[in-house]
C-alpha cells in the first residue's frame, strides 16, 4: 500500500502575471478612473457656470448703480438742492 500524504494548501499564492495582471489593472481603471474623470469634467462645468453667473451679477450691480445715480439726479432736480438729505435738517 502506498503512503498517502495529506493535501496541503499553499500558504502563498503566486503573483498574477500576464493577462491576469492586465485584467486587474483594467478593473482598477474602471472602478477608480472613470468616476474621477466624471468628477473632474463636472467640476469644470460647474466652474464655467459660476463664472458666467459672476459676470451677470457684476453687470446687474453696475446697472443698479447707474439707476441709483439717475434717481439721485432726478431728486436733486426736483428739490433744487445739491444734497437730497439737506432738506430735512434745520
PDB file of N, CA, C and O in Angstrom:
ATOM      1  N   UNK A   1       0.823  -1.154   0.000  1.00  0.00           N
ATOM      2  CA  UNK A   1       0.000   0.000   0.000  1.00  0.00           C
ATOM      3  C   UNK A   1       0.885   1.241   0.000  1.00  0.00           C
ATOM      4  O   UNK A   1       1.815   1.355   0.798  1.00  0.00           O
ATOM      5  N   UNK A   2       0.578   2.184  -0.921  1.00  0.00           N
ATOM      6  CA  UNK A   2       1.424   3.368  -0.975  1.00  0.00           C
ATOM      7  C   UNK A   2       1.112   4.307   0.179  1.00  0.00           C
ATOM      8  O   UNK A   2       0.009   4.330   0.725  1.00  0.00           O
ATOM      9  N   UNK A   3       2.110   5.061   0.513  1.00  0.00           N
ATOM     10  CA  UNK A   3       1.977   6.030   1.607  1.00  0.00           C
ATOM     11  C   UNK A   3       1.261   7.271   1.098  1.00  0.00           C
ATOM     12  O   UNK A   3       1.709   7.889   0.132  1.00  0.00           O
ATOM     13  N   UNK A   4       0.160   7.641   1.731  1.00  0.00           N
ATOM     14  CA  UNK A   4      -0.600   8.813   1.308  1.00  0.00           C
ATOM     15  C   UNK A   4      -0.228  10.000   2.172  1.00  0.00           C
ATOM     16  O   UNK A   4      -0.182   9.912   3.399  1.00  0.00           O
ATOM     17  N   UNK A   5       0.038  11.115   1.502  1.00  0.00           N
ATOM     18  CA  UNK A   5       0.330  12.347   2.236  1.00  0.00           C
ATOM     19  C   UNK A   5      -0.915  13.219   2.233  1.00  0.00           C
ATOM     20  O   UNK A   5      -1.634  13.269   1.235  1.00  0.00           O
ATOM     21  N   UNK A   6      -1.175  13.903   3.332  1.00  0.00           N
ATOM     22  CA  UNK A   6      -2.362  14.766   3.364  1.00  0.00           C
ATOM     23  C   UNK A   6      -2.182  15.949   2.414  1.00  0.00           C
ATOM     24  O   UNK A   6      -1.067  16.403   2.156  1.00  0.00           O
ATOM     25  N   UNK A   7      -3.330  16.437   1.896  1.00  0.00           N
ATOM     26  CA  UNK A   7      -3.286  17.586   0.982  1.00  0.00           C
ATOM     27  C   UNK A   7      -2.948  18.837   1.772  1.00  0.00           C
ATOM     28  O   UNK A   7      -3.595  19.139   2.774  1.00  0.00           O
ATOM     29  N   UNK A   8      -1.942  19.559   1.326  1.00  0.00           N
ATOM     30  CA  UNK A   8      -1.516  20.787   1.983  1.00  0.00           C
ATOM     31  C   UNK A   8      -1.756  21.942   1.026  1.00  0.00           C
ATOM     32  O   UNK A   8      -1.245  21.954  -0.094  1.00  0.00           O
ATOM     33  N   UNK A   9      -2.535  22.908   1.480  1.00  0.00           N
ATOM     34  CA  UNK A   9      -2.790  24.096   0.662  1.00  0.00           C
ATOM     35  C   UNK A   9      -1.580  25.017   0.757  1.00  0.00           C
ATOM     36  O   UNK A   9      -0.998  25.178   1.830  1.00  0.00           O
ATOM     37  N   UNK A  10      -1.211  25.609  -0.350  1.00  0.00           N
ATOM     38  CA  UNK A  10      -0.047  26.505  -0.295  1.00  0.00           C
ATOM     39  C   UNK A  10      -0.372  27.748   0.546  1.00  0.00           C
ATOM     40  O   UNK A  10      -1.488  28.265   0.497  1.00  0.00           O
ATOM     41  N   UNK A  11       0.598  28.211   1.303  1.00  0.00           N
ATOM     42  CA  UNK A  11       0.408  29.366   2.172  1.00  0.00           C
ATOM     43  C   UNK A  11       0.424  30.669   1.380  1.00  0.00           C
ATOM     44  O   UNK A  11      -0.226  31.640   1.764  1.00  0.00           O
ATOM     45  N   UNK A  12       1.153  30.689   0.296  1.00  0.00           N
ATOM     46  CA  UNK A  12       1.263  31.891  -0.509  1.00  0.00           C
ATOM     47  C   UNK A  12       0.841  31.585  -1.932  1.00  0.00           C
ATOM     48  O   UNK A  12       1.225  30.569  -2.512  1.00  0.00           O
ATOM     49  N   UNK A  13       0.044  32.483  -2.477  1.00  0.00           N
ATOM     50  CA  UNK A  13      -0.369  32.333  -3.866  1.00  0.00           C
ATOM     51  C   UNK A  13       0.591  33.154  -4.704  1.00  0.00           C
ATOM     52  O   UNK A  13       1.010  34.233  -4.285  1.00  0.00           O
ATOM     53  N   UNK A  14       0.940  32.671  -5.860  1.00  0.00           N
ATOM     54  CA  UNK A  14       1.897  33.365  -6.714  1.00  0.00           C
ATOM     55  C   UNK A  14       1.364  34.694  -7.228  1.00  0.00           C
ATOM     56  O   UNK A  14       0.154  34.916  -7.258  1.00  0.00           O
ATOM     57  N   UNK A  15       2.264  35.569  -7.630  1.00  0.00           N
ATOM     58  CA  UNK A  15       1.895  36.872  -8.185  1.00  0.00           C
ATOM     59  C   UNK A  15       1.187  36.661  -9.519  1.00  0.00           C
ATOM     60  O   UNK A  15       1.593  35.820 -10.321  1.00  0.00           O
ATOM     61  N   UNK A  16       0.123  37.435  -9.748  1.00  0.00           N
ATOM     62  CA  UNK A  16      -0.523  37.306 -11.055  1.00  0.00           C
ATOM     63  C   UNK A  16       0.397  37.877 -12.133  1.00  0.00           C
ATOM     64  O   UNK A  16       1.119  38.848 -11.905  1.00  0.00           O
ATOM     65  N   UNK A  17       0.357  37.288 -13.248  1.00  0.00           N
ATOM     66  CA  UNK A  17       1.212  37.759 -14.326  1.00  0.00           C
ATOM     67  C   UNK A  17       0.470  37.711 -15.636  1.00  0.00           C
ATOM     68  O   UNK A  17      -0.535  37.014 -15.775  1.00  0.00           O
ATOM     69  N   UNK A  18       0.966  38.448 -16.582  1.00  0.00           N
ATOM     70  CA  UNK A  18       0.406  38.419 -17.920  1.00  0.00           C
ATOM     71  C   UNK A  18      -1.014  38.944 -17.976  1.00  0.00           C
ATOM     72  O   UNK A  18      -1.285  40.079 -17.585  1.00  0.00           O
ATOM     73  N   UNK A  19      -1.917  38.109 -18.464  1.00  0.00           N
ATOM     74  CA  UNK A  19      -3.289  38.531 -18.697  1.00  0.00           C
ATOM     75  C   UNK A  19      -4.029  38.807 -17.389  1.00  0.00           C
ATOM     76  O   UNK A  19      -4.900  39.676 -17.348  1.00  0.00           O
ATOM     77  N   UNK A  20      -3.699  38.082 -16.323  1.00  0.00           N
ATOM     78  CA  UNK A  20      -4.358  38.325 -15.038  1.00  0.00           C
ATOM     79  C   UNK A  20      -4.067  39.734 -14.523  1.00  0.00           C
ATOM     80  O   UNK A  20      -4.956  40.435 -14.039  1.00  0.00           O
ATOM     81  N   UNK A  21      -2.819  40.123 -14.639  1.00  0.00           N
ATOM     82  CA  UNK A  21      -2.428  41.460 -14.193  1.00  0.00           C
ATOM     83  C   UNK A  21      -3.100  42.537 -15.048  1.00  0.00           C
ATOM     84  O   UNK A  21      -3.513  43.573 -14.525  1.00  0.00           O
ATOM     85  N   UNK A  22      -3.211  42.305 -16.334  1.00  0.00           N
ATOM     86  CA  UNK A  22      -3.873  43.267 -17.226  1.00  0.00           C
ATOM     87  C   UNK A  22      -5.353  43.410 -16.862  1.00  0.00           C
ATOM     88  O   UNK A  22      -5.889  44.517 -16.879  1.00  0.00           O
ATOM     89  N   UNK A  23      -6.010  42.305 -16.536  1.00  0.00           N
ATOM     90  CA  UNK A  23      -7.423  42.349 -16.158  1.00  0.00           C
ATOM     91  C   UNK A  23      -7.592  43.096 -14.838  1.00  0.00           C
ATOM     92  O   UNK A  23      -8.519  43.895 -14.705  1.00  0.00           O
ATOM     93  N   UNK A  24      -6.729  42.857 -13.871  1.00  0.00           N
ATOM     94  CA  UNK A  24      -6.797  43.553 -12.579  1.00  0.00           C
ATOM     95  C   UNK A  24      -6.599  45.053 -12.778  1.00  0.00           C
ATOM     96  O   UNK A  24      -7.328  45.850 -12.188  1.00  0.00           O
ATOM     97  N   UNK A  25      -5.640  45.448 -13.587  1.00  0.00           N
ATOM     98  CA  UNK A  25      -5.410  46.867 -13.848  1.00  0.00           C
ATOM     99  C   UNK A  25      -6.583  47.502 -14.586  1.00  0.00           C
ATOM    100  O   UNK A  25      -6.944  48.643 -14.299  1.00  0.00           O
ATOM    101  N   UNK A  26      -7.178  46.788 -15.524  1.00  0.00           N
ATOM    102  CA  UNK A  26      -8.344  47.300 -16.241  1.00  0.00           C
ATOM    103  C   UNK A  26      -9.524  47.520 -15.291  1.00  0.00           C
ATOM    104  O   UNK A  26     -10.226  48.526 -15.392  1.00  0.00           O
ATOM    105  N   UNK A  27      -9.737  46.586 -14.378  1.00  0.00           N
ATOM    106  CA  UNK A  27     -10.812  46.743 -13.394  1.00  0.00           C
ATOM    107  C   UNK A  27     -10.528  47.936 -12.488  1.00  0.00           C
ATOM    108  O   UNK A  27     -11.448  48.687 -12.162  1.00  0.00           O
ATOM    109  N   UNK A  28      -9.274  48.128 -12.073  1.00  0.00           N
ATOM    110  CA  UNK A  28      -8.921  49.269 -11.222  1.00  0.00           C
ATOM    111  C   UNK A  28      -9.169  50.588 -11.955  1.00  0.00           C
ATOM    112  O   UNK A  28      -9.653  51.549 -11.356  1.00  0.00           O
ATOM    113  N   UNK A  29      -8.840  50.637 -13.236  1.00  0.00           N
ATOM    114  CA  UNK A  29      -9.073  51.864 -14.012  1.00  0.00           C
ATOM    115  C   UNK A  29     -10.566  52.140 -14.128  1.00  0.00           C
ATOM    116  O   UNK A  29     -10.995  53.287 -14.005  1.00  0.00           O
ATOM    117  N   UNK A  30     -11.351  51.111 -14.360  1.00  0.00           N
ATOM    118  CA  UNK A  30     -12.793  51.303 -14.487  1.00  0.00           C
ATOM    119  C   UNK A  30     -13.390  51.745 -13.157  1.00  0.00           C
ATOM    120  O   UNK A  30     -14.232  52.642 -13.127  1.00  0.00           O
ATOM    121  N   UNK A  31     -12.969  51.129 -12.065  1.00  0.00           N
ATOM    122  CA  UNK A  31     -13.553  51.426 -10.755  1.00  0.00           C
ATOM    123  C   UNK A  31     -13.143  52.813 -10.265  1.00  0.00           C
ATOM    124  O   UNK A  31     -13.966  53.541  -9.711  1.00  0.00           O
ATOM    125  N   UNK A  32     -11.882  53.183 -10.465  1.00  0.00           N
ATOM    126  CA  UNK A  32     -11.393  54.453  -9.914  1.00  0.00           C
ATOM    127  C   UNK A  32     -11.230  55.553 -10.959  1.00  0.00           C
ATOM    128  O   UNK A  32     -11.453  56.722 -10.645  1.00  0.00           O
ATOM    129  N   UNK A  33     -10.858  55.228 -12.155  1.00  0.00           N
ATOM    130  CA  UNK A  33     -10.536  56.233 -13.163  1.00  0.00           C
ATOM    131  C   UNK A  33     -11.737  56.912 -13.773  1.00  0.00           C
ATOM    132  O   UNK A  33     -11.749  58.137 -13.900  1.00  0.00           O
ATOM    133  N   UNK A  34     -12.743  56.159 -14.154  1.00  0.00           N
ATOM    134  CA  UNK A  34     -13.911  56.750 -14.813  1.00  0.00           C
ATOM    135  C   UNK A  34     -14.659  57.693 -13.877  1.00  0.00           C
ATOM    136  O   UNK A  34     -14.987  58.804 -14.293  1.00  0.00           O
ATOM    137  N   UNK A  35     -14.947  57.304 -12.629  1.00  0.00           N
ATOM    138  CA  UNK A  35     -15.608  58.276 -11.734  1.00  0.00           C
ATOM    139  C   UNK A  35     -14.760  59.536 -11.511  1.00  0.00           C
ATOM    140  O   UNK A  35     -15.303  60.634 -11.397  1.00  0.00           O
ATOM    141  N   UNK A  36     -13.451  59.382 -11.449  1.00  0.00           N
ATOM    142  CA  UNK A  36     -12.573  60.532 -11.271  1.00  0.00           C
ATOM    143  C   UNK A  36     -12.671  61.475 -12.470  1.00  0.00           C
ATOM    144  O   UNK A  36     -12.741  62.692 -12.300  1.00  0.00           O
ATOM    145  N   UNK A  37     -12.677  60.923 -13.664  1.00  0.00           N
ATOM    146  CA  UNK A  37     -12.816  61.754 -14.864  1.00  0.00           C
ATOM    147  C   UNK A  37     -14.170  62.453 -14.898  1.00  0.00           C
ATOM    148  O   UNK A  37     -14.261  63.611 -15.305  1.00  0.00           O
ATOM    149  N   UNK A  38     -15.211  61.764 -14.477  1.00  0.00           N
ATOM    150  CA  UNK A  38     -16.542  62.384 -14.445  1.00  0.00           C
ATOM    151  C   UNK A  38     -16.583  63.525 -13.436  1.00  0.00           C
ATOM    152  O   UNK A  38     -17.180  64.568 -13.702  1.00  0.00           O
ATOM    153  N   UNK A  39     -15.954  63.334 -12.282  1.00  0.00           N
ATOM    154  CA  UNK A  39     -15.924  64.401 -11.280  1.00  0.00           C
ATOM    155  C   UNK A  39     -15.146  65.608 -11.792  1.00  0.00           C
ATOM    156  O   UNK A  39     -15.579  66.747 -11.618  1.00  0.00           O
ATOM    157  N   UNK A  40     -14.008  65.363 -12.420  1.00  0.00           N
ATOM    158  CA  UNK A  40     -13.205  66.468 -12.939  1.00  0.00           C
ATOM    159  C   UNK A  40     -13.943  67.190 -14.059  1.00  0.00           C
ATOM    160  O   UNK A  40     -13.912  68.419 -14.123  1.00  0.00           O
ATOM    161  N   UNK A  41     -14.597  66.459 -14.927  1.00  0.00           N
ATOM    162  CA  UNK A  41     -15.364  67.081 -16.009  1.00  0.00           C
ATOM    163  C   UNK A  41     -16.537  67.873 -15.469  1.00  0.00           C
ATOM    164  O   UNK A  41     -16.811  68.979 -15.935  1.00  0.00           O
ATOM    165  N   UNK A  42     -17.232  67.316 -14.490  1.00  0.00           N
ATOM    166  CA  UNK A  42     -18.344  68.024 -13.872  1.00  0.00           C
ATOM    167  C   UNK A  42     -17.883  69.254 -13.117  1.00  0.00           C
ATOM    168  O   UNK A  42     -18.579  70.269 -13.102  1.00  0.00           O
ATOM    169  N   UNK A  43     -16.713  69.177 -12.489  1.00  0.00           N
ATOM    170  CA  UNK A  43     -16.167  70.334 -11.782  1.00  0.00           C
ATOM    171  C   UNK A  43     -15.846  71.466 -12.727  1.00  0.00           C
ATOM    172  O   UNK A  43     -16.074  72.631 -12.401  1.00  0.00           O
ATOM    173  N   UNK A  44     -15.321  71.142 -13.895  1.00  0.00           N
ATOM    174  CA  UNK A  44     -15.050  72.178 -14.893  1.00  0.00           C
ATOM    175  C   UNK A  44     -16.327  72.830 -15.385  1.00  0.00           C
ATOM    176  O   UNK A  44     -16.360  74.040 -15.608  1.00  0.00           O
ATOM    177  N   UNK A  45     -17.379  72.043 -15.556  1.00  0.00           N
ATOM    178  CA  UNK A  45     -18.665  72.590 -15.988  1.00  0.00           C
ATOM    179  C   UNK A  45     -19.232  73.525 -14.925  1.00  0.00           C
ATOM    180  O   UNK A  45     -19.740  74.600 -15.244  1.00  0.00           O
ATOM    181  N   UNK A  46     -19.146  73.116 -13.670  1.00  0.00           N
ATOM    182  CA  UNK A  46     -19.665  73.949 -12.573  1.00  0.00           C
ATOM    183  C   UNK A  46     -18.882  75.255 -12.496  1.00  0.00           C
ATOM    184  O   UNK A  46     -19.474  76.320 -12.318  1.00  0.00           O
ATOM    185  N   UNK A  47     -17.570  75.188 -12.626  1.00  0.00           N
ATOM    186  CA  UNK A  47     -16.760  76.406 -12.571  1.00  0.00           C
ATOM    187  C   UNK A  47     -17.090  77.350 -13.722  1.00  0.00           C
ATOM    188  O   UNK A  47     -17.114  78.566 -13.531  1.00  0.00           O
ATOM    189  N   UNK A  48     -17.340  76.820 -14.891  1.00  0.00           N
ATOM    190  CA  UNK A  48     -17.682  77.692 -16.012  1.00  0.00           C
ATOM    191  C   UNK A  48     -19.047  78.344 -15.790  1.00  0.00           C
ATOM    192  O   UNK A  48     -19.241  79.507 -16.144  1.00  0.00           O
ATOM    193  N   UNK A  49     -19.983  77.614 -15.213  1.00  0.00           N
ATOM    194  CA  UNK A  49     -21.304  78.192 -14.918  1.00  0.00           C
ATOM    195  C   UNK A  49     -21.189  79.262 -13.837  1.00  0.00           C
ATOM    196  O   UNK A  49     -21.888  80.273 -13.896  1.00  0.00           O
ATOM    197  N   UNK A  50     -20.312  79.052 -12.846  1.00  0.00           N
ATOM    198  CA  UNK A  50     -20.134  80.046 -11.793  1.00  0.00           C
ATOM    199  C   UNK A  50     -19.538  81.327 -12.346  1.00  0.00           C
ATOM    200  O   UNK A  50     -19.919  82.419 -11.924  1.00  0.00           O
ATOM    201  N   UNK A  51     -18.599  81.209 -13.293  1.00  0.00           N
ATOM    202  CA  UNK A  51     -18.000  82.421 -13.855  1.00  0.00           C
ATOM    203  C   UNK A  51     -19.038  83.198 -14.674  1.00  0.00           C
ATOM    204  O   UNK A  51     -19.036  84.429 -14.661  1.00  0.00           O
ATOM    205  N   UNK A  52     -19.923  82.491 -15.386  1.00  0.00           N
ATOM    206  CA  UNK A  52     -20.992  83.171 -16.119  1.00  0.00           C
ATOM    207  C   UNK A  52     -21.925  83.896 -15.157  1.00  0.00           C
ATOM    208  O   UNK A  52     -22.357  85.018 -15.422  1.00  0.00           O
ATOM    209  N   UNK A  53     -22.229  83.249 -14.048  1.00  0.00           N
ATOM    210  CA  UNK A  53     -23.118  83.842 -13.053  1.00  0.00           C
ATOM    211  C   UNK A  53     -22.465  85.071 -12.421  1.00  0.00           C
ATOM    212  O   UNK A  53     -23.141  86.071 -12.178  1.00  0.00           O
ATOM    213  N   UNK A  54     -21.163  85.009 -12.154  1.00  0.00           N
ATOM    214  CA  UNK A  54     -20.451  86.150 -11.576  1.00  0.00           C
ATOM    215  C   UNK A  54     -20.477  87.348 -12.528  1.00  0.00           C
ATOM    216  O   UNK A  54     -20.674  88.484 -12.097  1.00  0.00           O
ATOM    217  N   UNK A  55     -20.278  87.090 -13.812  1.00  0.00           N
ATOM    218  CA  UNK A  55     -20.320  88.173 -14.796  1.00  0.00           C
ATOM    219  C   UNK A  55     -21.708  88.801 -14.840  1.00  0.00           C
ATOM    220  O   UNK A  55     -21.827  90.023 -14.940  1.00  0.00           O
ATOM    221  N   UNK A  56     -22.736  88.005 -14.768  1.00  0.00           N
ATOM    222  CA  UNK A  56     -24.109  88.512 -14.799  1.00  0.00           C
ATOM    223  C   UNK A  56     -24.393  89.339 -13.546  1.00  0.00           C
ATOM    224  O   UNK A  56     -25.049  90.378 -13.633  1.00  0.00           O
ATOM    225  N   UNK A  57     -23.914  88.899 -12.391  1.00  0.00           N
ATOM    226  CA  UNK A  57     -24.112  89.653 -11.148  1.00  0.00           C
ATOM    227  C   UNK A  57     -23.402  90.996 -11.226  1.00  0.00           C
ATOM    228  O   UNK A  57     -23.960  92.015 -10.817  1.00  0.00           O
ATOM    229  N   UNK A  58     -22.177  91.011 -11.745  1.00  0.00           N
ATOM    230  CA  UNK A  58     -21.444  92.276 -11.884  1.00  0.00           C
ATOM    231  C   UNK A  58     -22.183  93.229 -12.827  1.00  0.00           C
ATOM    232  O   UNK A  58     -22.248  94.432 -12.572  1.00  0.00           O
ATOM    233  N   UNK A  59     -22.735  92.695 -13.906  1.00  0.00           N
ATOM    234  CA  UNK A  59     -23.483  93.537 -14.849  1.00  0.00           C
ATOM    235  C   UNK A  59     -24.718  94.131 -14.166  1.00  0.00           C
ATOM    236  O   UNK A  59     -25.021  95.311 -14.346  1.00  0.00           O
ATOM    237  N   UNK A  60     -25.423  93.323 -13.391  1.00  0.00           N
ATOM    238  CA  UNK A  60     -26.606  93.821 -12.686  1.00  0.00           C
ATOM    239  C   UNK A  60     -26.243  94.859 -11.625  1.00  0.00           C
ATOM    240  O   UNK A  60     -26.971  95.834 -11.438  1.00  0.00           O
ATOM    241  N   UNK A  61     -25.127  94.656 -10.936  1.00  0.00           N
ATOM    242  CA  UNK A  61     -24.690  95.638  -9.935  1.00  0.00           C
ATOM    243  C   UNK A  61     -24.363  96.976 -10.592  1.00  0.00           C
ATOM    244  O   UNK A  61     -24.686  98.031 -10.046  1.00  0.00           O
ATOM    245  N   UNK A  62     -23.719  96.937 -11.772  1.00  0.00           N
ATOM    246  CA  UNK A  62     -23.438  98.180 -12.492  1.00  0.00           C
ATOM    247  C   UNK A  62     -24.730  98.878 -12.909  1.00  0.00           C
ATOM    248  O   UNK A  62     -24.841 100.101 -12.830  1.00  0.00           O
ATOM    249  N   UNK A  63     -25.698  98.089 -13.352  1.00  0.00           N
ATOM    250  CA  UNK A  63     -26.973  98.669 -13.764  1.00  0.00           C
ATOM    251  C   UNK A  63     -27.707  99.296 -12.576  1.00  0.00           C
ATOM    252  O   UNK A  63     -28.298 100.367 -12.717  1.00  0.00           O
ATOM    253  N   UNK A  64     -27.676  98.651 -11.419  1.00  0.00           N
ATOM    254  CA  UNK A  64     -28.308  99.208 -10.217  1.00  0.00           C
ATOM    255  C   UNK A  64     -27.625 100.510  -9.824  1.00  0.00           C
ATOM    256  O   UNK A  64     -28.301 101.472  -9.460  1.00  0.00           O
ATOM    257  N   UNK A  65     -26.292 100.558  -9.890  1.00  0.00           N
ATOM    258  CA  UNK A  65     -25.577 101.782  -9.543  1.00  0.00           C
ATOM    259  C   UNK A  65     -25.953 102.919 -10.490  1.00  0.00           C
ATOM    260  O   UNK A  65     -26.133 104.058 -10.057  1.00  0.00           O
ATOM    261  N   UNK A  66     -26.072 102.612 -11.779  1.00  0.00           N
ATOM    262  CA  UNK A  66     -26.469 103.630 -12.754  1.00  0.00           C
ATOM    263  C   UNK A  66     -27.872 104.147 -12.463  1.00  0.00           C
ATOM    264  O   UNK A  66     -28.112 105.354 -12.513  1.00  0.00           O
ATOM    265  N   UNK A  67     -28.795 103.245 -12.159  1.00  0.00           N
ATOM    266  CA  UNK A  67     -30.166 103.650 -11.856  1.00  0.00           C
ATOM    267  C   UNK A  67     -30.234 104.490 -10.578  1.00  0.00           C
ATOM    268  O   UNK A  67     -31.010 105.442 -10.501  1.00  0.00           O
ATOM    269  N   UNK A  68     -29.431 104.141  -9.588  1.00  0.00           N
ATOM    270  CA  UNK A  68     -29.399 104.938  -8.354  1.00  0.00           C
ATOM    271  C   UNK A  68     -28.887 106.348  -8.624  1.00  0.00           C
ATOM    272  O   UNK A  68     -29.412 107.319  -8.079  1.00  0.00           O
ATOM    273  N   UNK A  69     -27.858 106.459  -9.465  1.00  0.00           N
ATOM    274  CA  UNK A  69     -27.332 107.780  -9.817  1.00  0.00           C
ATOM    275  C   UNK A  69     -28.391 108.604 -10.553  1.00  0.00           C
ATOM    276  O   UNK A  69     -28.549 109.796 -10.288  1.00  0.00           O
ATOM    277  N   UNK A  70     -29.113 107.969 -11.474  1.00  0.00           N
ATOM    278  CA  UNK A  70     -30.171 108.678 -12.192  1.00  0.00           C
ATOM    279  C   UNK A  70     -31.280 109.116 -11.240  1.00  0.00           C
ATOM    280  O   UNK A  70     -31.799 110.225 -11.364  1.00  0.00           O
ATOM    281  N   UNK A  71     -31.644 108.261 -10.297  1.00  0.00           N
ATOM    282  CA  UNK A  71     -32.682 108.595  -9.332  1.00  0.00           C
ATOM    283  C   UNK A  71     -32.243 109.746  -8.434  1.00  0.00           C
ATOM    284  O   UNK A  71     -33.029 110.651  -8.152  1.00  0.00           O
ATOM    285  N   UNK A  72     -30.985 109.713  -7.982  1.00  0.00           N
ATOM    286  CA  UNK A  72     -30.468 110.818  -7.165  1.00  0.00           C
ATOM    287  C   UNK A  72     -30.463 112.124  -7.957  1.00  0.00           C
ATOM    288  O   UNK A  72     -30.778 113.181  -7.410  1.00  0.00           O
ATOM    289  N   UNK A  73     -30.110 112.057  -9.238  1.00  0.00           N
ATOM    290  CA  UNK A  73     -30.091 113.258 -10.074  1.00  0.00           C
ATOM    291  C   UNK A  73     -31.501 113.811 -10.249  1.00  0.00           C
ATOM    292  O   UNK A  73     -31.690 115.027 -10.224  1.00  0.00           O
ATOM    293  N   UNK A  74     -32.487 112.947 -10.426  1.00  0.00           N
ATOM    294  CA  UNK A  74     -33.872 113.405 -10.550  1.00  0.00           C
ATOM    295  C   UNK A  74     -34.361 114.027  -9.248  1.00  0.00           C
ATOM    296  O   UNK A  74     -35.085 115.023  -9.274  1.00  0.00           O
ATOM    297  N   UNK A  75     -33.978 113.458  -8.122  1.00  0.00           N
ATOM    298  CA  UNK A  75     -34.381 114.016  -6.820  1.00  0.00           C
ATOM    299  C   UNK A  75     -33.742 115.386  -6.619  1.00  0.00           C
ATOM    300  O   UNK A  75     -34.379 116.309  -6.111  1.00  0.00           O
ATOM    301  N   UNK A  76     -32.478 115.512  -7.020  1.00  0.00           N
ATOM    302  CA  UNK A  76     -31.790 116.795  -6.893  1.00  0.00           C
ATOM    303  C   UNK A  76     -32.467 117.860  -7.749  1.00  0.00           C
ATOM    304  O   UNK A  76     -32.635 118.998  -7.311  1.00  0.00           O
ATOM    305  N   UNK A  77     -32.853 117.495  -8.959  1.00  0.00           N
ATOM    306  CA  UNK A  77     -33.535 118.442  -9.849  1.00  0.00           C
ATOM    307  C   UNK A  77     -34.899 118.842  -9.279  1.00  0.00           C
ATOM    308  O   UNK A  77     -35.307 119.997  -9.397  1.00  0.00           O
ATOM    309  N   UNK A  78     -35.596 117.895  -8.668  1.00  0.00           N
ATOM    310  CA  UNK A  78     -36.926 118.183  -8.118  1.00  0.00           C
ATOM    311  C   UNK A  78     -36.824 119.061  -6.868  1.00  0.00           C
ATOM    312  O   UNK A  78     -37.667 119.934  -6.659  1.00  0.00           O
ATOM    313  N   UNK A  79     -35.805 118.840  -6.039  1.00  0.00           N
ATOM    314  CA  UNK A  79     -35.622 119.619  -4.811  1.00  0.00           C
ATOM    315  C   UNK A  79     -34.982 120.967  -5.083  1.00  0.00           C
ATOM    316  O   UNK A  79     -35.224 121.936  -4.362  1.00  0.00           O
ATOM    317  N   UNK A  80     -34.192 121.025  -6.092  1.00  0.00           N
ATOM    318  CA  UNK A  80     -33.471 122.256  -6.386  1.00  0.00           C
ATOM    319  C   UNK A  80     -32.231 122.420  -5.525  1.00  0.00           C
ATOM    320  O   UNK A  80     -31.618 123.488  -5.524  1.00  0.00           O
ATOM    321  N   UNK A  81     -31.854 121.391  -4.799  1.00  0.00           N
ATOM    322  CA  UNK A  81     -30.651 121.469  -3.968  1.00  0.00           C
ATOM    323  C   UNK A  81     -29.642 120.435  -4.443  1.00  0.00           C
ATOM    324  O   UNK A  81     -29.966 119.534  -5.218  1.00  0.00           O
ATOM    325  N   UNK A  82     -28.402 120.584  -3.958  1.00  0.00           N
ATOM    326  CA  UNK A  82     -27.349 119.655  -4.349  1.00  0.00           C
ATOM    327  C   UNK A  82     -27.375 118.371  -3.518  1.00  0.00           C
ATOM    328  O   UNK A  82     -27.040 117.295  -4.013  1.00  0.00           O
ATOM    329  N   UNK A  83     -27.780 118.499  -2.238  1.00  0.00           N
ATOM    330  CA  UNK A  83     -27.784 117.346  -1.345  1.00  0.00           C
ATOM    331  C   UNK A  83     -29.241 116.969  -1.026  1.00  0.00           C
ATOM    332  O   UNK A  83     -29.950 117.763  -0.408  1.00  0.00           O
ATOM    333  N   UNK A  84     -29.689 115.805  -1.423  1.00  0.00           N
ATOM    334  CA  UNK A  84     -31.086 115.438  -1.194  1.00  0.00           C
ATOM    335  C   UNK A  84     -31.418 115.267   0.289  1.00  0.00           C
ATOM    336  O   UNK A  84     -32.589 115.328   0.662  1.00  0.00           O
ATOM    337  N   UNK A  85     -30.425 115.056   1.131  1.00  0.00           N
ATOM    338  CA  UNK A  85     -30.671 114.862   2.565  1.00  0.00           C
ATOM    339  C   UNK A  85     -30.700 116.178   3.328  1.00  0.00           C
ATOM    340  O   UNK A  85     -31.064 116.192   4.504  1.00  0.00           O
ATOM    341  N   UNK A  86     -30.335 117.266   2.702  1.00  0.00           N
ATOM    342  CA  UNK A  86     -30.218 118.526   3.422  1.00  0.00           C
ATOM    343  C   UNK A  86     -31.571 119.211   3.638  1.00  0.00           C
ATOM    344  O   UNK A  86     -31.646 120.160   4.418  1.00  0.00           O
ATOM    345  N   UNK A  87     -32.644 118.759   2.972  1.00  0.00           N
ATOM    346  CA  UNK A  87     -33.938 119.389   3.109  1.00  0.00           C
ATOM    347  C   UNK A  87     -34.583 119.161   4.467  1.00  0.00           C
ATOM    348  O   UNK A  87     -35.381 119.995   4.896  1.00  0.00           O
ATOM    349  N   UNK A  88     -34.276 118.069   5.166  1.00  0.00           N
ATOM    350  CA  UNK A  88     -34.904 117.759   6.440  1.00  0.00           C
ATOM    351  C   UNK A  88     -34.171 118.401   7.624  1.00  0.00           C
ATOM    352  O   UNK A  88     -34.756 118.528   8.700  1.00  0.00           O
ATOM    353  N   UNK A  89     -32.947 118.795   7.462  1.00  0.00           N
ATOM    354  CA  UNK A  89     -32.161 119.317   8.576  1.00  0.00           C
ATOM    355  C   UNK A  89     -32.430 120.812   8.758  1.00  0.00           C
ATOM    356  O   UNK A  89     -32.621 121.528   7.775  1.00  0.00           O
ATOM    357  N   UNK A  90     -32.446 121.283   9.990  1.00  0.00           N
ATOM    358  CA  UNK A  90     -32.680 122.729  10.223  1.00  0.00           C
ATOM    359  C   UNK A  90     -31.502 123.593   9.877  1.00  0.00           C
ATOM    360  O   UNK A  90     -31.567 124.814  10.024  1.00  0.00           O
TER     361      UNK A  90
END
